[in-house]
Amino acid sequence: MTATKLPITVIIPVKDEERNLPLCLARLGRFARVIIVDSGSTDRTREIAIEHHCDFVEFRWNGHYPKKRNWLLMNHPPTTPWVFFLDADEYVTEEFVDELAKAVSHTKHVGFRVVYSNFFYGRKLAFGVPQVKLPIFRVGSGYYERIDEKGWSSLDMEIHEHPILKGSVGQLKSKLDHHDFKGIDAYLARHEEYSTWEARRYLRLSQPSEPWSHLTRAQRRKYRTLPYWWLAPSYFVYSYLWKLGILDGWCGYEFARLKARYFSQIRSKIYEFSKLPRE
C-alpha cells in the first residue's frame, strides 16, 4: 500500500455484473485494495476484475449464516483499517473520495452513512426520497445483523440487513451515484425477490421469540407499517409530492410509483404467506 492510497478496502459483491462493473472499478484507483466477491457469474465479470487488477474471491452460499458480506469479513478480513462495501452499480466521484479521505483520517466514528443519487431510465433524479446506507466502517467494529433464514430466502447476500457497530456513526455529505445499466427488467426482478424477503422477514419478526432490540429506528418503523394498506399510497404521496419527485418529471413519477408498488407487493405476500400452512 502506497502513501497516496486510502487505507480502505473496497469490497464489491457481484453476480453477472459485466455491464456495471467496468465503470465502478475505473473510479477506485485511490483505494488501497479492491476485492470482488463473486456468486458464480457466467458472464465476463471475472475477466473484468482481473483486467482491473482486483482480488477475486468465489462465494457459494449454503443457505445458512453467514451470507456474502459477513462471510467475506470472517474468512478474508481486510488488512486495512476501513472497509467499504460497494455495489457494482454504485460509482464514487472525486468529490466523494476527497471527503472520505478527510473523514477517515480524523474521526472518532466507527462508520459512515452515505446518501445516493439515484438514476432512473438513464436520468439523474434530483428529488424524491433519498437512499441512505451504512457501507463504510472500521474493520473489527461489527458485522451485518444475523438473521437465521432457515431456507426461506434465495438471496445469498445481505440486502436489507444493517451493520451492527460498536461506536458512533457519522454521515458524509457528498453523494454516490447509483446507476444500474441492466435496465427495467432487472430492476423489477430484483424488487420481486426483495419483496418476498421482506414479507418473510416481517412474519419472522411477528413471532414472540424474535428480538427487535438490534433493529434501527427506521427498521422498526418500516416493519410496524408493512402490513397496512395505506403504506404504499402514503409513500407515493410523500416521495412524489412532499419530496418534490414531481419536479423530476415522468422519471420521478415512475420511480415513486414502482417503489409504492413494491410496498404493495410486500403487503400482499405477507397476507398470502400468513395463510399458508406452516412447515
C-alpha positions in Angstrom: 0.0 0.0 0.0 1.5 3.4 -1.1 1.2 6.6 0.9 -1.2 8.0 -1.5 -3.7 5.2 -1.2 -6.7 5.5 1.1 -6.5 2.9 3.9 -9.7 1.4 2.8 -10.6 -2.0 1.3 -13.5 -1.8 -1.2 -15.5 -5.0 -1.3 -17.9 -5.4 -4.3 -20.3 -8.4 -4.1 -21.3 -9.4 -7.6 -23.0 -11.9 -9.9 -23.1 -11.3 -13.7 -22.2 -7.6 -13.4 -20.3 -7.1 -16.7 -22.5 -4.1 -17.6 -21.9 -2.2 -14.4 -18.5 -3.3 -13.2 -16.1 -1.5 -15.6 -17.2 2.0 -14.7 -17.4 1.1 -11.0 -13.8 -0.2 -11.0 -12.4 2.6 -13.1 -13.1 5.1 -10.3 -11.4 3.2 -7.5 -7.8 3.9 -8.2 -7.3 5.8 -4.9 -8.2 2.9 -2.7 -5.7 0.5 -1.2 -7.4 -2.7 -2.2 -10.4 -3.8 -4.1 -11.9 -7.3 -3.6 -14.6 -8.8 -5.9 -16.6 -11.5 -4.2 -18.5 -13.4 -6.8 -21.5 -15.8 -6.7 -20.9 -17.9 -9.8 -21.0 -15.3 -12.6 -21.4 -16.7 -16.1 -20.6 -13.5 -18.0 -17.3 -11.6 -18.2 -17.3 -10.4 -14.5 -14.2 -12.4 -13.6 -12.2 -11.2 -16.7 -13.1 -7.6 -15.9 -12.0 -7.9 -12.3 -8.6 -9.4 -13.5 -8.2 -6.7 -16.1 -8.5 -4.1 -13.3 -6.1 -6.0 -11.1 -8.6 -6.7 -8.4 -8.6 -9.6 -5.9 -11.2 -12.1 -6.9 -12.9 -14.4 -4.3 -15.5 -17.0 -5.1 -18.5 -17.5 -2.8 -21.0 -20.3 -2.6 -23.9 -19.9 -0.1 -25.1 -23.0 1.7 -28.4 -21.4 2.8 -27.2 -20.6 6.4 -25.3 -17.9 8.2 -23.1 -16.2 7.2 -24.2 -14.7 3.9 -21.9 -13.0 1.5 -20.7 -9.8 3.2 -20.3 -11.3 6.6 -18.6 -14.4 5.1 -16.0 -12.2 3.4 -15.3 -10.3 6.7 -14.9 -13.5 8.6 -12.9 -15.5 6.1 -10.9 -12.9 4.2 -10.7 -10.0 6.7 -9.3 -6.8 5.2 -5.8 -5.7 6.3 -6.7 -2.0 6.0 -8.3 -0.1 9.0 -11.5 0.5 7.0 -13.8 -1.4 4.7 -16.2 0.0 2.1 -19.0 -2.2 0.7 -19.9 -1.0 -2.8 -22.3 -2.5 -5.2 -21.3 -2.8 -8.9 -24.0 -0.2 -9.9 -22.6 2.4 -7.4 -20.0 4.8 -8.5 -17.8 7.1 -6.5 -17.0 10.7 -7.5 -13.8 12.6 -6.9 -15.7 14.9 -4.5 -16.9 11.8 -2.6 -13.4 10.3 -2.4 -11.9 13.6 -1.2 -14.4 13.9 1.6 -14.0 10.3 2.6 -10.2 10.6 2.7 -10.5 13.5 5.2 -13.2 11.8 7.2 -11.3 8.5 7.9 -8.1 10.4 8.7 -9.6 12.4 11.6 -12.6 10.8 13.2 -13.9 9.2 16.3 -16.7 7.5 14.4 -16.5 3.8 13.5 -18.7 4.1 10.5 -20.2 6.5 7.9 -23.6 6.6 6.3 -23.8 7.5 2.6 -26.5 9.2 0.6 -27.0 8.1 -3.0 -28.1 9.9 -6.1 -30.5 7.7 -8.0 -30.6 7.4 -11.8 -33.8 6.1 -13.3 -34.3 5.4 -17.0 -30.9 7.0 -17.5 -31.8 10.3 -15.8 -30.4 11.5 -12.5 -33.2 12.2 -10.0 -32.8 15.4 -8.1 -35.8 14.9 -5.8 -37.8 12.2 -4.1 -36.8 10.1 -1.1 -33.0 9.6 -1.0 -31.4 6.2 -0.5 -29.2 6.0 2.6 -26.9 3.1 3.6 -24.1 2.4 6.1 -21.5 0.8 3.8 -18.3 2.2 5.4 -17.0 1.1 8.8 -13.8 0.2 10.7 -12.7 -3.4 10.4 -13.5 -5.2 13.6 -16.2 -2.8 14.7 -19.0 -5.1 13.8 -20.9 -7.3 11.3 -24.1 -7.2 9.4 -27.1 -8.3 11.5 -27.5 -12.0 11.8 -30.8 -13.5 10.6 -31.4 -17.2 10.6 -33.4 -17.6 7.4 -33.7 -21.4 7.6 -34.1 -21.8 3.8 -36.9 -19.2 3.2 -34.6 -16.9 1.2 -32.7 -17.3 -2.0 -30.7 -14.1 -1.6 -27.1 -15.0 -0.8 -26.1 -11.5 0.2 -27.2 -9.1 3.0 -29.6 -6.8 1.2 -31.7 -5.2 3.9 -29.6 -6.3 6.9 -27.8 -3.4 8.6 -24.3 -3.4 10.1 -24.4 -3.5 13.9 -21.4 -1.5 15.0 -19.8 -0.7 18.4 -19.4 3.0 18.3 -20.8 6.2 16.8 -21.7 6.7 13.1 -21.3 9.8 11.0 -22.7 10.7 7.6 -20.9 12.0 4.5 -22.3 15.0 2.6 -21.0 14.0 -0.8 -23.2 11.6 -2.7 -22.6 8.3 -4.5 -24.1 7.7 -7.9 -26.5 4.8 -8.1 -27.0 3.9 -11.7 -27.9 0.4 -12.8 -27.2 -0.2 -16.5 -29.1 -3.6 -16.6 -32.5 -1.9 -17.4 -36.0 -2.0 -16.0 -36.5 -5.8 -16.3 -33.6 -6.4 -13.9 -35.0 -3.7 -11.6 -38.4 -5.3 -11.4 -37.0 -8.8 -11.0 -34.7 -7.7 -8.2 -37.5 -6.0 -6.3 -39.7 -9.1 -6.7 -37.1 -11.0 -4.8 -36.7 -8.2 -2.2 -40.5 -8.1 -1.6 -40.6 -11.8 -0.9 -37.6 -11.5 1.5 -39.3 -8.5 3.3 -42.6 -10.4 3.7 -40.8 -13.5 5.2 -38.7 -11.2 7.4 -41.9 -9.5 8.7 -43.5 -12.8 9.6 -40.4 -13.9 11.5 -40.4 -10.6 13.4 -44.0 -11.2 14.3 -43.1 -14.2 16.4 -42.9 -13.5 20.1 -39.4 -15.1 20.4 -37.9 -12.8 17.7 -36.0 -9.8 19.3 -36.3 -6.3 18.0 -33.6 -4.7 20.1 -31.0 -4.7 17.4 -33.2 -3.0 14.8 -32.6 0.6 13.9 -35.4 3.2 14.4 -36.0 3.1 10.6 -36.3 -0.6 10.6 -38.8 -0.7 13.4 -40.9 1.9 11.7 -40.8 0.0 8.5 -41.8 -3.4 9.9 -44.6 -1.9 12.0 -46.2 -0.3 8.9 -45.6 -3.0 6.2 -48.9 -4.8 6.7 -51.1 -1.7 6.4 -52.9 -0.8 3.1 -52.1 2.9 3.4 -48.3 2.5 3.3 -48.0 2.2 -0.5 -50.1 5.2 -1.3 -48.6 7.2 1.5 -45.1 6.5 0.2 -46.1 7.7 -3.2 -47.6 10.9 -2.0 -44.6 11.5 0.3 -42.0 10.8 -2.4 -43.7 12.4 -5.4 -45.4 15.4 -3.8 -43.8 16.2 -0.4 -40.3 15.3 -1.5 -40.9 17.0 -4.9 -40.4 14.0 -7.1 -42.9 15.6 -9.4 -40.1 18.0 -10.5 -38.2 15.1 -11.9 -41.0 14.7 -14.5 -42.1 11.3 -15.8 -39.0 9.6 -14.4 -39.8 10.9 -10.9 -43.4 9.7 -11.2 -42.3 6.2 -12.3 -39.7 5.9 -9.6 -42.2 6.8 -6.9 -44.9 4.6 -8.5 -42.7 1.5 -8.7 -41.5 1.9 -5.1 -45.1 2.2 -3.9 -45.9 -0.9 -5.9 -43.0 -2.6 -4.1 -44.6 -1.9 -0.7 -47.9 -3.1 -2.0 -46.3 -6.4 -3.1 -44.8 -6.9 0.3 -48.2 -6.4 1.9 -49.8 -8.9 -0.5 -47.2 -11.5 0.2 -47.5 -11.0 4.0 -51.1 -11.8 3.7 -50.6 -14.8 1.4 -47.7 -16.3 3.4 -49.6 -15.9 6.7 -52.4 -18.0 5.3 -50.2 -20.9 4.1 -49.8 -23.9 6.4 -46.6 -23.8 8.4 -44.0 -26.4 7.6 
